Amino acid sequence: MKYIVRSLLLLGCTSFAGIPSRAQIQINALGSYVSSVGERSPVSNGLRGFGGSLRYFTSSHVAVGLNAQHLTKTISNGVLTAGTKNLYVAAQAEYFVTTSAWQPYVGVEVGLVRNTYRTELASDVVGIVDVVNEGRDYYFNLGPKAGIQYMITSSIGINAEATYKLIIDRGSPENQTLLLDGGVVFKIGNRSSNQHYN
């Protein structure tokens, strides 16, 4: 699976080669939060981290690209410590409703999740730790997304979005999660000659 993740990243980088001078690339730097959706999975049980995305606008309203988030959580009671790390990597396609300063959008994502976990038990001897359980799993994920960004200038803005992800394991739905992202937007190039900012 690690080769699939690397291939997705390589495809994303090479797809931006030879971009026309009037095309536009957008780079997002994000703070991220993900939580399982369900009665037994309160929002407070989520993972926090950071992420980023690359968008290439194929027209004034349509963008394609890649995004990734790295999220972690550690729980400890002084004796038992459990840690989880999630890496989300996904391809995305989005439709932007307007080209003004306020830009609501909807889209869809398809990608992979790498879940790494480790549980440690501190023994009575100081400095000695026993690894109780550790491992790594990979899952496919897909889902719809919606967001809004506000362009402060033609090149810099802020962004917030939510993605409802269906986690699939061995062809069957395993879990549903809500991924929240918010951060800063940087744009390079000209998206539309009619674009204006207030």
C-alpha positions as a printed NumPy array, in Angstrom:
array([[  0.   ,   0.   ,   0.   ],
       [  2.878,   2.391,   0.651],
       [  3.646,   2.273,  -3.077],
       [  0.084,   3.382,  -3.86 ],
       [  0.474,   6.387,  -1.544],
       [  3.777,   7.321,  -3.18 ],
       [  2.243,   6.901,  -6.638],
       [ -0.618,   9.258,  -5.75 ],
       [  1.838,  11.883,  -4.553],
       [  4.024,  11.47 ,  -7.656],
       [  1.003,  11.722,  -9.933],
       [ -0.073,  14.917,  -8.216],
       [  3.356,  16.521,  -8.594],
       [  3.838,  15.555, -12.242],
       [  0.317,  16.625, -13.212],
       [  1.255,  20.257, -12.524],
       [  4.135,  20.239, -15.037],
       [  3.685,  22.431, -18.079],
       [  0.858,  24.526, -16.629],
       [ -0.352,  27.327, -18.947],
       [  0.533,  30.861, -17.899],
       [ -3.144,  31.778, -17.347],
       [ -3.88 ,  28.703, -15.24 ],
       [ -4.162,  28.886, -11.492],
       [ -2.696,  26.721,  -8.751],
       [ -3.914,  26.944,  -5.169],
       [ -1.969,  25.78 ,  -2.101],
       [ -3.726,  25.349,   1.249],
       [ -2.038,  25.033,   4.654],
       [ -4.547,  23.498,   7.061],
       [ -5.219,  22.646,  10.661],
       [ -7.215,  19.38 ,  10.718],
       [ -9.525,  17.448,  13.031],
       [-11.257,  14.09 ,  12.419],
       [-13.812,  12.205,  14.494],
       [-15.875,   9.06 ,  14.004],
       [-19.561,   9.7  ,  13.331],
       [-22.013,   7.845,  15.578],
       [-23.718,   7.847,  18.944],
       [-20.811,   6.018,  20.573],
       [-18.149,   8.239,  19.022],
       [-18.372,  11.75 ,  20.526],
       [-16.513,  14.576,  18.8  ],
       [-14.18 ,  14.88 ,  21.81 ],
       [-12.675,  11.493,  20.885],
       [-11.198,  12.78 ,  17.631],
       [ -7.659,  13.19 ,  16.322],
       [ -5.968,  16.533,  15.7  ],
       [ -3.181,  17.472,  13.322],
       [ -2.277,  19.389,  10.201],
       [ -2.663,  19.038,   6.461],
       [ -2.315,  20.615,   3.067],
       [ -3.784,  20.523,  -0.405],
       [ -2.958,  21.405,  -4.   ],
       [ -5.626,  22.519,  -6.452],
       [ -5.404,  23.069, -10.188],
       [ -8.293,  24.997, -11.753],
       [ -9.325,  23.454, -15.075],
       [-11.841,  26.3  , -15.49 ],
       [-13.001,  29.306, -13.476],
       [-15.326,  27.076, -11.407],
       [-13.795,  23.564, -11.456],
       [-10.656,  22.405,  -9.624],
       [ -8.898,  19.05 ,  -9.271],
       [ -6.023,  18.129,  -7.   ],
       [ -4.652,  16.243,  -4.001],
       [ -4.848,  16.7  ,  -0.256],
       [ -3.286,  15.052,   2.792],
       [ -3.752,  15.24 ,   6.553],
       [ -1.599,  13.868,   9.391],
       [ -3.565,  13.405,  12.627],
       [ -2.564,  11.978,  16.008],
       [ -3.944,  11.207,  19.461],
       [ -2.33 ,   9.848,  22.636],
       [ -4.13 ,   8.67 ,  25.776],
       [ -2.29 ,   7.822,  28.998],
       [ -3.217,   7.019,  32.587],
       [  0.388,   6.917,  33.795],
       [  0.702,   3.168,  33.328],
       [ -0.919,   2.424,  29.981],
       [ -0.286,   4.674,  26.969],
       [ -2.149,   4.284,  23.679],
       [ -1.222,   6.279,  20.578],
       [ -2.85 ,   6.509,  17.144],
       [ -1.613,   8.197,  13.955],
       [ -3.71 ,   8.613,  10.815],
       [ -2.456,   9.708,   7.414],
       [ -5.177,  10.647,   4.923],
       [ -4.207,  11.011,   1.234],
       [ -6.914,  11.684,  -1.341],
       [ -7.587,  12.932,  -4.854],
       [-10.285,  15.593,  -5.02 ],
       [-12.593,  17.292,  -7.524],
       [-14.468,  20.471,  -6.581],
       [-16.97 ,  22.938,  -8.019],
       [-16.741,  26.586,  -6.908],
       [-20.077,  28.388,  -7.021],
       [-18.613,  31.889,  -7.488],
       [-15.353,  33.587,  -8.466],
       [-15.845,  36.587,  -6.158],
       [-14.153,  37.095,  -2.793],
       [-16.57 ,  34.696,  -1.067],
       [-16.247,  31.277,  -2.718],
       [-18.48 ,  28.437,  -1.483],
       [-17.764,  25.036,  -3.061],
       [-18.758,  21.369,  -3.065],
       [-16.784,  18.328,  -4.14 ],
       [-15.797,  14.71 ,  -3.645],
       [-12.679,  12.877,  -2.413],
       [-11.299,   9.375,  -3.029],
       [ -8.127,   8.105,  -1.346],
       [ -6.353,   6.032,   1.303],
       [ -6.012,   6.083,   5.083],
       [ -2.963,   4.692,   6.876],
       [ -3.723,   3.968,  10.524],
       [ -0.725,   3.326,  12.822],
       [ -1.312,   2.347,  16.452],
       [  0.825,   1.459,  19.465],
       [ -0.011,   0.587,  23.071],
       [  2.685,   0.636,  25.787],
       [  2.626,  -0.594,  29.374],
       [  5.029,   0.884,  31.907],
       [  6.446,  -1.786,  34.218],
       [  7.447,  -1.439,  37.866],
       [ 11.07 ,  -0.933,  36.864],
       [ 11.801,   2.7  ,  36.079],
       [ 12.606,   3.276,  32.435],
       [ 11.262,  -0.065,  31.211],
       [  8.311,  -0.057,  28.792],
       [  6.57 ,  -3.102,  27.336],
       [  4.87 ,  -2.809,  23.948],
       [  1.494,  -4.504,  24.373],
       [  0.158,  -3.997,  20.876],
       [  1.239,  -2.216,  17.705],
       [  0.48 ,  -2.353,  14.014],
       [ -0.505,  -0.576,  10.835],
       [ -3.641,  -0.819,   8.689],
       [ -4.652,   0.656,   5.331],
       [ -8.17 ,   1.593,   4.244],
       [ -9.797,   3.153,   1.217],
       [-11.936,   6.224,   1.858],
       [-14.348,   8.323,  -0.169],
       [-16.97 ,  10.931,   0.472],
       [-18.559,  14.299,  -0.307],
       [-17.197,  17.604,   0.917],
       [-18.336,  21.219,   1.227],
       [-16.497,  24.373,   2.137],
       [-16.071,  28.083,   1.758],
       [-13.073,  30.333,   1.307],
       [-12.689,  34.083,   1.495],
       [-10.018,  35.753,  -0.609],
       [ -8.554,  38.717,   1.26 ],
       [ -6.523,  39.607,  -1.849],
       [ -6.206,  37.925,  -5.244],
       [ -3.412,  35.728,  -3.837],
       [ -4.161,  35.159,  -0.127],
       [ -7.291,  33.989,   1.656],
       [ -8.732,  31.796,   4.4  ],
       [-10.566,  28.5  ,   4.037],
       [-12.831,  26.132,   5.998],
       [-14.309,  22.818,   4.86 ],
       [-15.928,  19.59 ,   6.059],
       [-15.62 ,  16.136,   4.449],
       [-17.827,  13.157,   5.284],
       [-15.634,  10.113,   4.719],
       [-16.745,   6.511,   4.338],
       [-13.901,   4.214,   5.437],
       [-13.856,   0.911,   3.499],
       [-12.053,  -2.245,   4.65 ],
       [-11.931,  -5.316,   2.367],
       [-14.76 ,  -3.966,   0.239],
       [-17.13 ,  -3.297,   3.163],
       [-17.923,  -0.037,   4.991],
       [-15.925,  -0.005,   8.221],
       [-16.615,   3.426,   9.683],
       [-17.754,   6.946,   8.899],
       [-15.728,   9.983,   9.896],
       [-16.114,  13.742,   9.716],
       [-12.941,  15.564,   8.693],
       [-12.759,  19.301,   9.437],
       [-10.085,  21.539,   7.913],
       [ -9.364,  25.24 ,   8.2  ],
       [ -6.424,  27.396,   7.24 ],
       [ -4.734,  29.73 ,   4.812],
       [ -5.004,  29.822,   1.006],
       [ -2.239,  30.843,  -1.405],
       [ -2.998,  31.254,  -5.118],
       [ -0.608,  31.436,  -8.058],
       [ -1.76 ,  32.422, -11.539],
       [ -4.955,  33.824, -13.028],
       [ -8.145,  31.886, -12.393],
       [-10.458,  34.169, -14.357],
       [-10.202,  37.539, -16.074],
       [-13.611,  38.406, -14.528],
       [-12.558,  37.567, -10.975],
       [-12.879,  40.422,  -8.481],
       [-12.38 ,  40.903,  -4.747],
       [-14.125,  43.237,  -2.36 ]])
